[in-house]
Every structure is written in structure tokens, then in C-alpha cells.
Amino acid sequence: MLEPIEVARLAVDAASDKQAADIVLMDLRGLATFADYFVICSSDSPPQTSAIANEVQRQLHDNGVRLGHREGQSDSGWVLMDFGDVIVNIFSPAARRYYDLESAWSKAKQLVRVQ
């Protein structure tokens, strides 16, 4: 079984494989009870959002990690994927600015940033 940080890093790699933009891995341990890590990234279009989400789910599934819950739609500008201790957020640029999770969780340490 993978440790949560390994799951988060796999999600970062999967998003990067599908050309996600501005990928951030945030450490929420000690700040939140619902998850240990956020992976946040941006997508240029609904088809790319779908591709990123599908690749994250596929790579994690291939490594024995099950998706607990998925919210949002590719065309809504936001998809959330809950893998237990790791939550992946895929945003359109406008939705990312609106929700501004990096500011909301500014006390979280950014472990990875891929631009």
C-alpha cells in the first residue's frame, strides 16, 4: 500500500503527463483533518481537464489506489477527485482564480510546484 505522499506524487506525475499547468502539491498535515495533501493544477480546456482526470485516476488505480469520490464536470471548470488522504483539484484558469485554494490554505507548505 502506498503512503499518502507517494499517492500525491503519482497524481502530480499523472497530471504532468497530460500537460497540466501550474501543478502544486500542498502539505495539509496539521492544518486539515479531511486530507493530508492537495494536488492543484490548471487545464486549458474541458477535453484536457477530462484527460488529466482520467490519467490521474488510471495511474493511481494501476497502483492500487481507489477513487473515493469525484465532483464537478470537465466543462464546469473544476473537477475534484478524492483519494482519501489526497485530494486532486483540476481547474480552468478562471475557476482556479475564483476558488484560490493556494491563498485559502496559505499556511500549507508547498512541496512541489511545476509550472
C-alpha positions as a LaTeX table, in Angstrom:
\begin{tabular}{lrrr}
\hline
Residue & $x$ (\AA) & $y$ (\AA) & $z$ (\AA) \\
\hline
Met1 & 0.00 & 0.00 & 0.00 \\
Leu2 & 1.30 & 3.44 & $-0.95$ \\
Glu3 & 1.87 & 6.17 & 1.58 \\
Pro4 & $-0.22$ & 9.34 & 1.04 \\
Ile5 & 2.83 & 11.32 & $-0.14$ \\
Glu6 & 3.52 & 8.64 & $-2.76$ \\
Val7 & $-0.11$ & 8.86 & $-3.94$ \\
Ala8 & 0.18 & 12.65 & $-4.15$ \\
Arg9 & 3.42 & 12.46 & $-6.15$ \\
Leu10 & 1.87 & 9.93 & $-8.54$ \\
Ala11 & $-1.04$ & 12.33 & $-9.06$ \\
Val12 & 1.41 & 15.16 & $-9.80$ \\
Asp13 & 3.24 & 12.97 & $-12.33$ \\
Ala14 & $-0.03$ & 11.88 & $-13.98$ \\
Ala15 & $-1.23$ & 15.48 & $-14.30$ \\
Ser16 & 2.14 & 16.46 & $-15.73$ \\
Asp17 & 1.92 & 13.61 & $-18.26$ \\
Lys18 & $-1.23$ & 15.29 & $-19.65$ \\
Gln19 & 0.35 & 18.74 & $-19.75$ \\
Ala20 & $-1.48$ & 20.22 & $-16.76$ \\
Ala21 & $-0.30$ & 23.74 & $-15.98$ \\
Asp22 & 1.00 & 25.17 & $-12.70$ \\
Ile23 & 0.84 & 21.94 & $-10.67$ \\
Val24 & 1.12 & 22.42 & $-6.91$ \\
Leu25 & 1.42 & 19.79 & $-4.19$ \\
Met26 & 0.43 & 21.19 & $-0.81$ \\
Asp27 & 1.03 & 19.55 & 2.57 \\
Leu28 & $-2.10$ & 19.98 & 4.69 \\
Arg29 & $-0.96$ & 17.80 & 7.60 \\
Gly30 & $-1.60$ & 19.60 & 10.87 \\
Leu31 & $-3.93$ & 22.08 & 9.15 \\
Ala32 & $-6.83$ & 19.90 & 7.97 \\
Thr33 & $-8.50$ & 16.75 & 9.19 \\
Phe34 & $-10.07$ & 15.72 & 5.87 \\
Ala35 & $-6.86$ & 15.21 & 3.87 \\
Asp36 & $-3.07$ & 15.25 & 4.13 \\
Tyr37 & $-2.32$ & 16.63 & 0.66 \\
Phe38 & $-3.86$ & 18.75 & $-2.09$ \\
Val39 & $-2.75$ & 18.48 & $-5.67$ \\
Ile40 & $-3.91$ & 21.55 & $-7.61$ \\
Cys41 & $-3.45$ & 22.10 & $-11.32$ \\
Ser42 & $-4.85$ & 24.04 & $-14.24$ \\
Ser43 & $-6.19$ & 22.92 & $-17.58$ \\
Asp44 & $-6.65$ & 24.91 & $-20.78$ \\
Ser45 & $-9.86$ & 23.22 & $-21.94$ \\
Pro46 & $-12.62$ & 20.79 & $-20.93$ \\
Pro47 & $-11.11$ & 17.96 & $-23.03$ \\
Gln48 & $-7.76$ & 18.48 & $-21.32$ \\
Thr49 & $-9.47$ & 18.51 & $-17.91$ \\
Ser50 & $-11.03$ & 15.13 & $-18.76$ \\
Ala51 & $-7.69$ & 13.79 & $-19.96$ \\
Ile52 & $-5.92$ & 14.90 & $-16.77$ \\
Ala53 & $-8.63$ & 13.47 & $-14.51$ \\
Asn54 & $-8.71$ & 10.17 & $-16.40$ \\
Glu55 & $-4.92$ & 9.85 & $-16.33$ \\
Val56 & $-4.72$ & 10.60 & $-12.61$ \\
Gln57 & $-7.43$ & 8.03 & $-11.91$ \\
Arg58 & $-5.81$ & 5.44 & $-14.21$ \\
Gln59 & $-2.31$ & 5.78 & $-12.81$ \\
Leu60 & $-3.49$ & 5.71 & $-9.21$ \\
His61 & $-5.80$ & 2.76 & $-9.88$ \\
Asp62 & $-2.90$ & 0.91 & $-11.53$ \\
Asn63 & $-1.01$ & 1.41 & $-8.26$ \\
Gly64 & $-3.84$ & 0.11 & $-6.09$ \\
Val65 & $-5.35$ & 3.46 & $-5.10$ \\
Arg66 & $-9.12$ & 3.72 & $-5.33$ \\
Leu67 & $-11.05$ & 6.87 & $-6.12$ \\
Gly68 & $-13.39$ & 7.58 & $-3.23$ \\
His69 & $-15.42$ & 10.38 & $-4.76$ \\
Arg70 & $-15.43$ & 12.67 & $-7.78$ \\
Glu71 & $-17.21$ & 16.02 & $-8.08$ \\
Gly72 & $-17.57$ & 18.54 & $-10.85$ \\
Gln73 & $-17.52$ & 18.15 & $-14.61$ \\
Ser74 & $-14.85$ & 18.95 & $-17.15$ \\
Asp75 & $-17.00$ & 21.66 & $-18.73$ \\
Ser76 & $-17.75$ & 23.31 & $-15.37$ \\
Gly77 & $-14.15$ & 24.45 & $-14.93$ \\
Trp78 & $-13.46$ & 22.27 & $-11.91$ \\
Val79 & $-13.04$ & 18.59 & $-11.10$ \\
Leu80 & $-12.30$ & 17.32 & $-7.61$ \\
Met81 & $-11.03$ & 13.79 & $-7.08$ \\
Asp82 & $-10.95$ & 12.43 & $-3.52$ \\
Phe83 & $-8.44$ & 9.64 & $-2.92$ \\
Gly84 & $-8.77$ & 9.72 & 0.87 \\
Asp85 & $-5.66$ & 11.44 & 2.19 \\
Val86 & $-5.05$ & 13.07 & $-1.19$ \\
Ile87 & $-7.45$ & 15.42 & $-2.98$ \\
Val88 & $-6.77$ & 16.39 & $-6.58$ \\
Asn89 & $-8.29$ & 19.64 & $-7.92$ \\
Ile90 & $-8.23$ & 20.34 & $-11.65$ \\
Phe91 & $-9.29$ & 23.89 & $-12.54$ \\
Ser92 & $-9.79$ & 26.09 & $-15.54$ \\
Pro93 & $-7.66$ & 29.24 & $-15.05$ \\
Ala94 & $-10.78$ & 31.30 & $-14.18$ \\
Ala95 & $-12.07$ & 28.76 & $-11.64$ \\
Arg96 & $-8.63$ & 28.49 & $-10.08$ \\
Arg97 & $-8.50$ & 32.27 & $-9.57$ \\
Tyr98 & $-12.06$ & 32.22 & $-8.16$ \\
Tyr99 & $-11.51$ & 29.40 & $-5.64$ \\
Asp100 & $-7.91$ & 30.47 & $-4.90$ \\
Leu101 & $-7.08$ & 27.42 & $-2.79$ \\
Glu102 & $-3.43$ & 28.42 & $-2.53$ \\
Ser103 & $-4.44$ & 31.58 & $-0.64$ \\
Ala104 & $-7.12$ & 29.83 & 1.39 \\
Trp105 & $-4.51$ & 27.27 & 2.51 \\
Ser106 & $-1.57$ & 29.68 & 2.60 \\
Lys107 & $-0.24$ & 28.09 & 5.80 \\
Ala108 & 0.23 & 24.80 & 3.97 \\
Lys109 & 3.74 & 24.03 & 2.78 \\
Gln110 & 4.12 & 23.77 & $-0.99$ \\
Leu111 & 6.17 & 20.62 & $-1.56$ \\
Val112 & 6.17 & 20.71 & $-5.35$ \\
Arg113 & 5.42 & 23.38 & $-7.93$ \\
Val114 & 5.62 & 22.51 & $-11.62$ \\
Gln115 & 4.99 & 25.46 & $-13.91$ \\
\hline
\end{tabular}
